[in-house]
Amino acid sequence: MDKVAIGLYGTNGHQIQRELVDHPHGRLAATAAFDRAALPEPLRADASIRHYAALEEMLADPRVELVSLCSPRRRDQAFEAIRCLRAGKHVYAEKPCAMTEEDLDAILAAVRETGLQFREMANGVCDTQPFLAMRRAVEAGVIGTVVQVLAQKSYPYRDSRPQDEDVDGGLIGQAAGHALRFIEQVAGVRISAIRAVETQLGNPRQGGLQMAASIMMTLANGGVASAIANYFNPRAFGTWGNEALRVFGTKGFVEAVDGATKTRLVLNEKDCGPLDTGEPSVDYLDCVLLACRGQHRMSRDLADEVHATRMTIRAKRSAVRAAGGVWEED
């Protein structure tokens, strides 16, 4: 199988250049609005890779089949994703892929219109360990009916974090989105209603950076969930992201805590200890690239997969309303 020819646009996020060194299914063909110094040495020295100043130039390159988007401004990324799709390119987009529901729906419409692959850089949350083992336990009914879920995503603060949420999507969009994926993809229950509050307390700079958010949710099965996201993970903690997920069911609970380094399954009558995490994780980028070649079917429908992003949009909207003293929709 020929490798999928990939174009990288922007460096505002978790761009995939390092994964493309000797990747089995993809190769770097071009960059746009991308600092070549950020390329790994083997790619920096590759004369076959073309470098463009603007996205439009790269879209005109017939060799490029998929565009990996880490747009300079996340607010513009949905529009740029649609341009890529209509130019005949598959798209792999940094999260959040859209910052309004209208933009998200426009992406979904463009995917239906073009028949091309579009995926958000969700990194296969439910297919990587230890979350894969948690999902297996939930799916097997080991903890019974899921009733309540508690999720956490915490990052360290750094001065380079944009004060303008339009640049990176903001705390709820780019950090809390992980926690919402934990709930929907690992606990296996769809979020049906959501409310959030957030604060700039602790922001060491002047600007609009929200530093912490608390989110409350109702689940489609009648259960409830809560999530927190913040920029207060101490660097001494040892892992960049401090993830935690605890799923309570009618027969017990399952959890991954301390940056997802520790797991535990406790049933009503037995402490089963750590989960067996021996099943290999699934590489999400591999799946996307194979799907571009028609050799893999993605495990989740696109609209279902980006539902967590839709919920972050609603959560942010509710947080803005709550800051203005309004708690309910008009």
C-alpha positions as a LaTeX table, in Angstrom:
\begin{tabular}{lrrr}
\hline
Residue & $x$ (\AA) & $y$ (\AA) & $z$ (\AA) \\
\hline
Met1 & 0.00 & 0.00 & 0.00 \\
Asp2 & 1.29 & 3.45 & $-0.92$ \\
Lys3 & 1.74 & 5.69 & 2.10 \\
Val4 & $-0.72$ & 8.55 & 2.49 \\
Ala5 & 0.95 & 11.83 & 1.50 \\
Ile6 & 0.45 & 14.30 & 4.34 \\
Gly7 & 0.63 & 18.08 & 4.50 \\
Leu8 & 1.18 & 19.83 & 7.83 \\
Tyr9 & $-0.48$ & 23.20 & 8.36 \\
Gly10 & 0.51 & 25.25 & 11.40 \\
Thr11 & 2.21 & 24.36 & 14.66 \\
Asn12 & $-0.47$ & 25.56 & 17.08 \\
Gly13 & $-1.07$ & 22.27 & 18.84 \\
His14 & 0.05 & 18.65 & 18.84 \\
Gln15 & 1.26 & 18.52 & 15.25 \\
Ile16 & 2.27 & 15.05 & 14.07 \\
Gln17 & 5.69 & 15.66 & 12.45 \\
Arg18 & 7.59 & 13.36 & 14.82 \\
Glu19 & 5.21 & 10.50 & 14.13 \\
Leu20 & 5.95 & 10.74 & 10.40 \\
Val21 & 9.56 & 9.62 & 10.65 \\
Asp22 & 9.42 & 6.17 & 9.04 \\
His23 & 5.66 & 5.91 & 9.64 \\
Pro24 & 4.29 & 2.67 & 8.13 \\
His25 & 1.19 & 4.29 & 6.62 \\
Gly26 & 1.97 & 7.98 & 6.06 \\
Arg27 & 4.74 & 10.21 & 4.74 \\
Leu28 & 5.32 & 13.94 & 4.93 \\
Ala29 & 4.87 & 15.56 & 1.52 \\
Ala30 & 4.49 & 19.26 & 2.34 \\
Thr31 & 4.17 & 21.93 & 5.02 \\
Ala32 & 2.48 & 25.32 & 5.14 \\
Ala33 & 2.85 & 28.10 & 7.73 \\
Phe34 & 5.27 & 25.74 & 9.44 \\
Asp35 & 8.71 & 26.40 & 10.91 \\
Arg36 & 11.05 & 23.88 & 9.27 \\
Ala37 & 13.20 & 23.92 & 12.39 \\
Ala38 & 10.36 & 22.06 & 14.12 \\
Leu39 & 10.83 & 19.07 & 11.82 \\
Pro40 & 12.86 & 16.09 & 13.05 \\
Glu41 & 16.27 & 15.97 & 11.38 \\
Pro42 & 15.45 & 13.14 & 8.92 \\
Leu43 & 12.49 & 15.14 & 7.59 \\
Arg44 & 14.34 & 18.47 & 7.67 \\
Ala45 & 16.91 & 17.02 & 5.28 \\
Asp46 & 14.33 & 15.50 & 2.90 \\
Ala47 & 14.44 & 17.54 & $-0.31$ \\
Ser48 & 11.22 & 15.96 & $-1.58$ \\
Ile49 & 9.16 & 17.77 & 1.05 \\
Arg50 & 7.74 & 21.02 & $-0.28$ \\
His51 & 7.31 & 24.05 & 1.95 \\
Tyr52 & 4.62 & 26.66 & 1.39 \\
Ala53 & 3.85 & 29.97 & 3.04 \\
Ala54 & 0.07 & 29.57 & 3.00 \\
Leu55 & $-2.55$ & 26.84 & 3.22 \\
Glu56 & $-3.96$ & 27.76 & $-0.20$ \\
Glu57 & $-0.63$ & 26.99 & $-1.85$ \\
Met58 & $-0.42$ & 23.58 & $-0.21$ \\
Leu59 & $-4.00$ & 22.75 & $-1.18$ \\
Ala60 & $-3.00$ & 23.29 & $-4.80$ \\
Asp61 & $-0.33$ & 20.58 & $-4.50$ \\
Pro62 & $-1.86$ & 17.44 & $-6.06$ \\
Arg63 & 0.50 & 15.19 & $-4.13$ \\
Val64 & $-1.02$ & 16.10 & $-0.76$ \\
Glu65 & $-3.82$ & 13.71 & 0.21 \\
Leu66 & $-4.40$ & 14.54 & 3.86 \\
Val67 & $-3.92$ & 17.82 & 5.72 \\
Ser68 & $-3.05$ & 17.77 & 9.42 \\
Leu69 & $-4.43$ & 21.03 & 10.82 \\
Cys70 & $-2.96$ & 22.86 & 13.81 \\
Ser71 & $-4.26$ & 26.20 & 12.63 \\
Pro72 & $-2.62$ & 29.42 & 13.87 \\
Arg73 & $-6.05$ & 30.43 & 15.20 \\
Arg74 & $-8.36$ & 27.68 & 16.34 \\
Arg75 & $-11.34$ & 29.92 & 15.67 \\
Asp76 & $-10.51$ & 29.70 & 11.95 \\
Gln77 & $-9.86$ & 25.97 & 11.87 \\
Ala78 & $-13.37$ & 24.79 & 10.99 \\
Phe79 & $-13.41$ & 27.06 & 7.94 \\
Glu80 & $-9.95$ & 25.83 & 6.95 \\
Ala81 & $-10.99$ & 22.20 & 7.41 \\
Ile82 & $-13.92$ & 22.72 & 5.06 \\
Arg83 & $-11.61$ & 24.33 & 2.49 \\
Cys84 & $-9.33$ & 21.30 & 2.70 \\
Leu85 & $-12.22$ & 18.88 & 2.24 \\
Arg86 & $-13.59$ & 20.79 & $-0.74$ \\
Ala87 & $-10.09$ & 20.82 & $-2.23$ \\
Gly88 & $-10.19$ & 17.02 & $-2.15$ \\
Lys89 & $-8.03$ & 16.47 & 0.93 \\
His90 & $-8.72$ & 14.28 & 3.94 \\
Val91 & $-8.39$ & 16.18 & 7.23 \\
Tyr92 & $-6.91$ & 15.41 & 10.65 \\
Ala93 & $-7.68$ & 18.40 & 12.89 \\
Glu94 & $-6.36$ & 19.50 & 16.27 \\
Lys95 & $-9.01$ & 19.84 & 18.96 \\
Pro96 & $-11.31$ & 21.56 & 19.27 \\
Cys97 & $-12.03$ & 21.15 & 15.57 \\
Ala98 & $-14.77$ & 23.79 & 15.86 \\
Met99 & $-15.76$ & 26.45 & 18.36 \\
Thr100 & $-19.45$ & 26.80 & 17.46 \\
Glu101 & $-22.10$ & 24.21 & 16.76 \\
Glu102 & $-22.79$ & 25.88 & 13.42 \\
Asp103 & $-19.16$ & 25.35 & 12.41 \\
Leu104 & $-19.20$ & 21.77 & 13.64 \\
Asp105 & $-22.34$ & 21.04 & 11.65 \\
Ala106 & $-20.75$ & 22.66 & 8.59 \\
Ile107 & $-17.78$ & 20.28 & 8.90 \\
Leu108 & $-20.09$ & 17.27 & 9.12 \\
Ala109 & $-22.00$ & 18.50 & 6.07 \\
Ala110 & $-18.75$ & 18.92 & 4.10 \\
Val111 & $-17.71$ & 15.37 & 5.03 \\
Arg112 & $-21.05$ & 14.03 & 3.76 \\
Glu113 & $-20.72$ & 16.14 & 0.62 \\
Thr114 & $-17.16$ & 15.04 & $-0.22$ \\
Gly115 & $-17.07$ & 11.50 & 1.14 \\
Leu116 & $-13.58$ & 12.19 & 2.53 \\
Gln117 & $-12.16$ & 11.29 & 5.91 \\
Phe118 & $-12.28$ & 13.88 & 8.68 \\
Arg119 & $-11.14$ & 13.14 & 12.21 \\
Glu120 & $-10.32$ & 15.25 & 15.22 \\
Met121 & $-7.04$ & 14.58 & 17.03 \\
Ala122 & $-8.86$ & 12.65 & 19.75 \\
Asn123 & $-5.85$ & 10.32 & 20.01 \\
Gly124 & $-8.06$ & 7.28 & 20.46 \\
Val125 & $-8.88$ & 8.08 & 24.09 \\
Cys126 & $-10.83$ & 4.90 & 24.68 \\
Asp127 & $-8.40$ & 2.70 & 22.72 \\
Thr128 & $-5.24$ & 3.48 & 24.73 \\
Gln129 & $-4.28$ & 1.95 & 28.03 \\
Pro130 & $-5.39$ & 2.08 & 30.78 \\
Phe131 & $-8.63$ & 3.53 & 29.39 \\
Leu132 & $-9.05$ & 0.62 & 27.01 \\
Ala133 & $-9.10$ & $-1.79$ & 29.97 \\
Met134 & $-11.63$ & 0.44 & 31.74 \\
Arg135 & $-13.85$ & 0.48 & 28.67 \\
Arg136 & $-13.66$ & $-3.31$ & 28.40 \\
Ala137 & $-14.79$ & $-3.65$ & 32.02 \\
Val138 & $-17.71$ & $-1.26$ & 31.49 \\
Glu139 & $-18.75$ & $-2.93$ & 28.23 \\
Ala140 & $-18.70$ & $-6.36$ & 29.87 \\
Gly141 & $-21.11$ & $-5.14$ & 32.54 \\
Val142 & $-18.59$ & $-5.82$ & 35.31 \\
Ile143 & $-19.62$ & $-2.69$ & 37.26 \\
Gly144 & $-23.28$ & $-2.94$ & 36.26 \\
Thr145 & $-25.21$ & 0.08 & 35.04 \\
Val146 & $-23.14$ & 3.27 & 34.93 \\
Val147 & $-24.71$ & 5.78 & 37.32 \\
Gln148 & $-22.07$ & 8.45 & 37.95 \\
Val149 & $-18.76$ & 9.44 & 36.36 \\
Leu150 & $-16.02$ & 11.70 & 37.70 \\
Ala151 & $-13.36$ & 12.93 & 35.24 \\
Gln152 & $-10.33$ & 15.22 & 35.51 \\
Lys153 & $-7.87$ & 16.80 & 33.09 \\
Ser154 & $-5.16$ & 19.04 & 34.53 \\
Tyr155 & $-2.14$ & 20.61 & 32.82 \\
Pro156 & 0.68 & 22.79 & 34.14 \\
Tyr157 & 0.49 & 26.54 & 33.55 \\
Arg158 & 3.04 & 28.04 & 31.17 \\
Asp159 & 3.43 & 31.65 & 30.04 \\
Ser160 & 3.03 & 30.62 & 26.40 \\
Arg161 & $-0.59$ & 29.64 & 26.95 \\
Pro162 & $-2.68$ & 32.08 & 24.91 \\
Gln163 & $-4.78$ & 34.55 & 26.83 \\
Asp164 & $-7.07$ & 34.73 & 23.79 \\
Glu165 & $-9.20$ & 31.58 & 23.56 \\
Asp166 & $-9.61$ & 32.06 & 19.82 \\
Val167 & $-5.97$ & 31.00 & 19.47 \\
Asp168 & $-6.13$ & 27.53 & 21.07 \\
Gly169 & $-9.78$ & 26.94 & 21.91 \\
Gly170 & $-9.53$ & 27.76 & 25.61 \\
Leu171 & $-9.53$ & 25.59 & 28.70 \\
Ile172 & $-12.92$ & 23.99 & 28.14 \\
Gly173 & $-12.36$ & 23.43 & 24.43 \\
Gln174 & $-8.86$ & 22.00 & 24.45 \\
Ala175 & $-8.48$ & 20.52 & 27.95 \\
Ala176 & $-11.92$ & 19.66 & 29.32 \\
Gly177 & $-12.68$ & 18.03 & 25.97 \\
His178 & $-10.46$ & 15.13 & 27.07 \\
Ala179 & $-12.52$ & 14.64 & 30.21 \\
Leu180 & $-15.75$ & 14.62 & 28.23 \\
Arg181 & $-14.30$ & 12.00 & 25.88 \\
Phe182 & $-13.47$ & 9.88 & 28.92 \\
Ile183 & $-17.12$ & 9.99 & 29.89 \\
Glu184 & $-18.58$ & 9.26 & 26.48 \\
Gln185 & $-15.99$ & 6.88 & 25.06 \\
Val186 & $-14.74$ & 5.04 & 28.15 \\
Ala187 & $-17.79$ & 5.05 & 30.43 \\
Gly188 & $-19.86$ & 4.57 & 27.28 \\
Val189 & $-22.67$ & 6.99 & 28.12 \\
Arg190 & $-23.64$ & 9.98 & 26.00 \\
Ile191 & $-23.89$ & 13.41 & 27.60 \\
Ser192 & $-27.38$ & 14.81 & 27.14 \\
Ala193 & $-27.17$ & 18.11 & 29.06 \\
Ile194 & $-24.26$ & 20.16 & 30.34 \\
Arg195 & $-23.48$ & 23.25 & 32.42 \\
Ala196 & $-20.13$ & 24.80 & 33.36 \\
Val197 & $-18.54$ & 27.54 & 35.43 \\
Glu198 & $-14.97$ & 28.77 & 35.08 \\
Thr199 & $-12.58$ & 31.22 & 36.68 \\
Gln200 & $-9.50$ & 33.27 & 35.82 \\
Leu201 & $-8.39$ & 33.16 & 39.45 \\
Gly202 & $-4.69$ & 32.29 & 39.58 \\
Asn203 & $-3.90$ & 33.66 & 36.11 \\
Pro204 & $-0.46$ & 35.27 & 36.58 \\
Arg205 & $-0.88$ & 37.50 & 33.52 \\
Gln206 & $-3.39$ & 40.05 & 32.38 \\
Gly207 & $-5.81$ & 38.60 & 29.86 \\
Gly208 & $-8.70$ & 36.23 & 29.35 \\
Leu209 & $-7.12$ & 32.85 & 30.14 \\
Gln210 & $-9.52$ & 30.77 & 32.19 \\
Met211 & $-7.54$ & 28.78 & 34.76 \\
Ala212 & $-10.12$ & 26.30 & 36.10 \\
Ala213 & $-13.51$ & 24.95 & 35.06 \\
Ser214 & $-16.12$ & 22.77 & 36.76 \\
Ile215 & $-18.67$ & 20.98 & 34.62 \\
Met216 & $-21.89$ & 19.19 & 35.54 \\
Met217 & $-23.66$ & 16.80 & 33.17 \\
Thr218 & $-26.76$ & 14.68 & 32.79 \\
Leu219 & $-26.26$ & 11.41 & 30.92 \\
Ala220 & $-28.57$ & 9.88 & 28.36 \\
Asn221 & $-29.15$ & 6.79 & 30.52 \\
Gly222 & $-30.38$ & 8.93 & 33.43 \\
Gly223 & $-27.02$ & 9.01 & 35.19 \\
Val224 & $-24.91$ & 12.04 & 36.07 \\
Ala225 & $-21.31$ & 13.12 & 35.59 \\
Ser226 & $-18.92$ & 15.85 & 36.63 \\
Ala227 & $-15.57$ & 16.97 & 35.30 \\
Ile228 & $-12.87$ & 19.44 & 36.24 \\
Ala229 & $-10.17$ & 20.96 & 34.09 \\
Asn230 & $-7.42$ & 23.36 & 35.11 \\
Tyr231 & $-3.90$ & 24.66 & 34.56 \\
Phe232 & $-2.70$ & 23.85 & 38.08 \\
Asn233 & $-0.92$ & 20.53 & 37.62 \\
Pro234 & 2.39 & 21.03 & 39.48 \\
Arg235 & 5.42 & 20.27 & 37.33 \\
Ala236 & 6.74 & 18.14 & 40.18 \\
Phe237 & 3.77 & 15.80 & 39.71 \\
Gly238 & 5.75 & 13.86 & 37.13 \\
Thr239 & 3.40 & 13.70 & 34.14 \\
Trp240 & 2.39 & 16.59 & 31.93 \\
Gly241 & $-1.29$ & 15.72 & 31.97 \\
Asn242 & $-2.89$ & 14.74 & 35.27 \\
Glu243 & $-5.81$ & 12.57 & 34.22 \\
Ala244 & $-8.26$ & 10.83 & 36.48 \\
Leu245 & $-11.41$ & 8.88 & 35.68 \\
Arg246 & $-13.71$ & 7.07 & 38.10 \\
Val247 & $-16.83$ & 5.27 & 36.89 \\
Phe248 & $-19.42$ & 4.22 & 39.47 \\
Gly249 & $-21.94$ & 1.52 & 38.62 \\
Thr250 & $-24.58$ & $-0.52$ & 40.39 \\
Lys251 & $-22.07$ & $-3.34$ & 41.05 \\
Gly252 & $-18.95$ & $-1.35$ & 41.91 \\
Phe253 & $-16.49$ & 1.12 & 40.41 \\
Val254 & $-13.45$ & 1.20 & 38.13 \\
Glu255 & $-10.85$ & 3.96 & 38.08 \\
Ala256 & $-7.61$ & 5.29 & 36.65 \\
Val257 & $-5.98$ & 8.01 & 38.77 \\
Asp258 & $-2.69$ & 9.86 & 39.37 \\
Gly259 & $-2.16$ & 10.74 & 35.74 \\
Ala260 & $-3.79$ & 7.41 & 34.78 \\
Thr261 & $-0.80$ & 5.56 & 36.23 \\
Lys262 & $-2.86$ & 3.59 & 38.78 \\
Thr263 & $-5.99$ & 1.55 & 38.15 \\
Arg264 & $-8.42$ & $-0.28$ & 40.42 \\
Leu265 & $-11.58$ & $-2.31$ & 40.10 \\
Val266 & $-13.71$ & $-2.63$ & 43.23 \\
Leu267 & $-16.93$ & $-4.62$ & 43.19 \\
Asn268 & $-19.56$ & $-4.71$ & 45.90 \\
Glu269 & $-18.10$ & $-7.85$ & 47.47 \\
Lys270 & $-14.49$ & $-7.84$ & 46.24 \\
Asp271 & $-11.52$ & $-5.53$ & 45.71 \\
Cys272 & $-10.13$ & $-6.86$ & 42.43 \\
Gly273 & $-7.08$ & $-4.59$ & 42.50 \\
Pro274 & $-5.40$ & $-3.16$ & 39.36 \\
Leu275 & $-6.82$ & $-3.79$ & 35.93 \\
Asp276 & $-5.13$ & $-6.03$ & 33.40 \\
Thr277 & $-3.78$ & $-3.52$ & 30.87 \\
Gly278 & $-1.97$ & $-6.07$ & 28.75 \\
Glu279 & $-4.14$ & $-5.59$ & 25.66 \\
Pro280 & $-2.18$ & $-3.43$ & 23.19 \\
Ser281 & $-3.31$ & 0.15 & 22.68 \\
Val282 & $-4.64$ & 1.11 & 19.26 \\
Asp283 & $-2.75$ & 3.83 & 17.37 \\
Tyr284 & $-5.38$ & 6.34 & 16.29 \\
Leu285 & $-3.31$ & 7.92 & 13.51 \\
Asp286 & $-2.75$ & 4.46 & 12.04 \\
Cys287 & $-6.51$ & 3.97 & 11.96 \\
Val288 & $-7.10$ & 7.32 & 10.25 \\
Leu289 & $-4.47$ & 6.72 & 7.57 \\
Leu290 & $-5.70$ & 3.19 & 6.86 \\
Ala291 & $-9.26$ & 4.55 & 6.63 \\
Cys292 & $-8.06$ & 7.01 & 3.97 \\
Arg293 & $-7.00$ & 3.98 & 1.92 \\
Gly294 & $-10.28$ & 2.16 & 2.57 \\
Gln295 & $-8.47$ & $-0.49$ & 4.59 \\
His296 & $-9.97$ & 0.30 & 7.99 \\
Arg297 & $-13.39$ & 1.20 & 9.27 \\
Met298 & $-13.31$ & 3.70 & 12.11 \\
Ser299 & $-14.85$ & 2.24 & 15.25 \\
Arg300 & $-17.08$ & 5.25 & 15.89 \\
Asp301 & $-19.32$ & 7.24 & 13.61 \\
Leu302 & $-17.90$ & 10.74 & 13.10 \\
Ala303 & $-20.95$ & 12.56 & 14.46 \\
Asp304 & $-20.84$ & 10.36 & 17.55 \\
Glu305 & $-17.10$ & 10.83 & 17.98 \\
Val306 & $-17.27$ & 14.63 & 17.86 \\
His307 & $-20.30$ & 14.74 & 20.15 \\
Ala308 & $-17.91$ & 15.44 & 23.05 \\
Thr309 & $-16.67$ & 18.50 & 21.14 \\
Arg310 & $-20.28$ & 19.60 & 20.67 \\
Met311 & $-20.73$ & 19.31 & 24.43 \\
Thr312 & $-17.62$ & 21.44 & 25.12 \\
Ile313 & $-19.15$ & 24.14 & 22.92 \\
Arg314 & $-22.36$ & 24.03 & 24.94 \\
Ala315 & $-20.40$ & 23.96 & 28.20 \\
Lys316 & $-18.47$ & 27.07 & 27.20 \\
Arg317 & $-21.65$ & 28.83 & 26.18 \\
Ser318 & $-23.21$ & 28.03 & 29.55 \\
Ala319 & $-20.08$ & 29.25 & 31.38 \\
Val320 & $-20.29$ & 32.58 & 29.58 \\
Arg321 & $-23.94$ & 32.87 & 30.53 \\
Ala322 & $-23.22$ & 31.88 & 34.14 \\
Ala323 & $-20.54$ & 34.60 & 34.34 \\
Gly324 & $-23.26$ & 37.05 & 33.41 \\
Gly325 & $-25.58$ & 35.73 & 36.10 \\
Val326 & $-27.70$ & 33.58 & 33.81 \\
Trp327 & $-27.93$ & 29.85 & 34.57 \\
Glu328 & $-30.67$ & 28.62 & 32.28 \\
Glu329 & $-31.22$ & 28.87 & 28.56 \\
Asp330 & $-33.74$ & 31.44 & 27.38 \\
\hline
\end{tabular}
